[in-house]
Amino acid sequence: MTKIKLYNTKTRTKEDFVPIDPANVRMYVCGPTVYDRAHIGNARPVVVFDTLFRLLRHKYGHYAVRYVRNFTDVDDKINARAAEMKANGDTRDLKAIIRELTDQTIAWYHEDMEALGTLRPTDEPRATEYISQMVAMIEVLIEKGNAYVSEGHVLFDVNSYDAYGALSGRKLEDMRAGERVEVANYKRDPMDFVLWKPSSDDLPGWDSPWGRGRPGWHIECSAMSLELLGATFDIHGGGLDLQFPHHENEIAQSCCANPDGGFANVWMHNEMIQVEGKKMSKSLGNFFTVKDLLDKDIPGEVIRFILLSTHYRSPMDWTEKKIAEADATLRKWRALIEGVESAPSPSPMIVEALADDLNTAGAITILHALASAGDAAGLKASAEVIGLLTEELGHWWLLEADTPTEEFISKAEYWIEERAIAKRNKDFERADKIRDTLALIGIMLSDSSEETRWMLNVKAEHLGEWELLE
């Protein structure tokens, strides 16, 4: 089978992917901080690494890949949202509000991401379930001289790790001069980052050698990945916005705590999303969640298609035009595969495209070619490798309204027969024109060697406008 090549942010080159153990391929991806609905930018890494998960399972076997994606359920943003809820009239104590908020947000996240056809990772650890492992790792860092205690805080000493900045290509002196960093009296260096911080009685907190407190954000992923995947694993992924400081800090603390381990061999980062050419922001009014899109009747499969239509390392522009084009494409493809058995295996060209640094845009081009060639079985098998045209996502496009009237059915059958006559007479131009016009009217055709079947698409551009054919 084709070798998988992945762009490694750490080396800034595309490399052959060679797993540590082909029978136990291990991947960690940073998950959400759970205090609100996931927006479309949050969804991009979920879909990207879900597709990589599918590719790895296709190559190495369904049970040979362990995919870990965490939930950050202890964080200042969560505390702030809970305090806001309390200020707005919630009479419960903050801890109870926080627990309900994080539980609810995790449930929303599962609901929204599964609407995009993503598989559940092998493990979804919650940070609050791994506090003891975090405390243990911090103790090791203090013992090794990489961390220090100051005013109830524990901080990582960035000057103790010579390779700090290598992932992001930054130098400490430049970072001090140009970055916005928290300047605090308890820090030896402005770039030192928090491993443990004090926690008041009304907020979540745990006993530790340094007093009651809670972990800093960065130590969470290091401790959870160590516990679940070991000191060295294959792939670490996330959005480009996490490269610095989060991933840089993960590397520093993990490599210092476990100097014999290599942490992640391959680092992968997806680029950000724009909306109609502009940065997504609430102030511009172009900020929306996955739920917002689903509530506007934009199907999850359409969202997934758009997210995969641009290579993961390129910025992606979300546009209304792309929504319409993806919707139309998927309806045509689903009509083509209706009632067709999937081919035994996907097209080798699809696998080759994905194996080339997860080239999903190239894979979609190949799916277009399979559809144009009428290879429904190959289209179905190949699309499933990237999570499209699956049974789970197939309910959205068919009968979205009442059963068509007898008059509608009669006219549909008449024009389907007219198309069949044109094909028998080898008047393929007329046959294609009838097919394309029927699609505008709301009739999606699916040809087989025995018959032509049709389905109603109530979102058609000119639903029921039969005069287009007459």
Stockholm file with secondary structure:
# STOCKHOLM 1.0

chainA/1-470         MTKIKLYNTKTRTKEDFVPIDPANVRMYVCGPTVYDRAHIGNARPVVVFDTLFRLLRHKYGHYAVRYVRNFTDVDDKINARAAEMKANGDTRDLKAIIRELTDQTIAWYHEDMEALGTLRPTDEPRATEYISQMVAMIEVLIEKGNAYVSEGHVLFDVNSYDAYGALSGRKLEDMRAGERVEVANYKRDPMDFVLWKPSSDDLPGWDSPWGRGRPGWHIECSAMSLELLGATFDIHGGGLDLQFPHHENEIAQSCCANPDGGFANVWMHNEMIQVEGKKMSKSLGNFFTVKDLLDKDIPGEVIRFILLSTHYRSPMDWTEKKIAEADATLRKWRALIEGVESAPSPSPMIVEALADDLNTAGAITILHALASAGDAAGLKASAEVIGLLTEELGHWWLLEADTPTEEFISKAEYWIEERAIAKRNKDFERADKIRDTLALIGIMLSDSSEETRWMLNVKAEHLGEWELLE
#=GR chainA/1-470 SS CCCCEEEETTTTEEEECCCSCTTSEEEEECCCBSSSCCBHHHHHHHHHHHHHHHHHHHHHCTTSEEEEECBBCSCHHHHHHHHHHHHTTCCSCHHHHHHHHHHHHHHHHHHHHHHTTCCCCSBCCBGGGGHHHHHHHHHHHHHTTSEEEETTEEEECGGGCTTTTTTTTCCHHHHHHHSCCCCCTTCSSTTCEEEEEECCTTSCCBCCTTCSEEECHHHHHHHHHHHHHCSEEEEEEEEGGGIIIIIHHHHHHHHHHCTTCCEEEEEEEECCEEETTEECCTTTTCCCBHHHHHHTTCCHHHHHHHHHSSCTTSCEEECHHHHHHHHHHHHHHHHHHTTCCCCSSCCHHHHHHHHBTCCHHHHHHHHHHHHHTTCHHHHHHHHHTTTCSCSTTTTSSSCCSSCCCHHHHHHHHHHHHHHHHHHHTTCHHHHHHHHHHHHHHTEEEEECSSCEEEEECTTCTTTTCGGGTC
#=GC SS_cons         CCCCEEEETTTTEEEECCCSCTTSEEEEECCCBSSSCCBHHHHHHHHHHHHHHHHHHHHHCTTSEEEEECBBCSCHHHHHHHHHHHHTTCCSCHHHHHHHHHHHHHHHHHHHHHHTTCCCCSBCCBGGGGHHHHHHHHHHHHHTTSEEEETTEEEECGGGCTTTTTTTTCCHHHHHHHSCCCCCTTCSSTTCEEEEEECCTTSCCBCCTTCSEEECHHHHHHHHHHHHHCSEEEEEEEEGGGIIIIIHHHHHHHHHHCTTCCEEEEEEEECCEEETTEECCTTTTCCCBHHHHHHTTCCHHHHHHHHHSSCTTSCEEECHHHHHHHHHHHHHHHHHHTTCCCCSSCCHHHHHHHHBTCCHHHHHHHHHHHHHTTCHHHHHHHHHTTTCSCSTTTTSSSCCSSCCCHHHHHHHHHHHHHHHHHHHTTCHHHHHHHHHHHHHHTEEEEECSSCEEEEECTTCTTTTCGGGTC
//
